[in-house]
Amino acid sequence: MANTKSALKNIRKNQKRRLRNQMFRSRARTMVKKARLAILSGQKEAALEAVRLAYSALDKAAEKGIIHKNNAARRKARLMQLFNRTFGG
């Protein structure tokens, strides 16, 4: 257990940050999963909207430093690649 006041405060700060980061990371993963399911269902309009929301969630997570910007770019590229393979461009 921490001894100093500053160490106790750091524990509190880290807990808050961990929960905030978890929220954004979870939201990004959920949106990507929904987009993949929408693409595989074959409904182009719904899939396009789901991909747009997934892009937004990944960008927000990367912007806040929760995931690396290249990680977000890779996930977006793979998602769009799946979309284009499924719906032919």
Secondary structure as GFF3:
##gff-version 3
##sequence-region A 1 89
A	DSSP	alpha_helix	5	41	.	.	.	ID=ss1
A	DSSP	alpha_helix	44	63	.	.	.	ID=ss2
A	DSSP	alpha_helix	69	87	.	.	.	ID=ss3
###
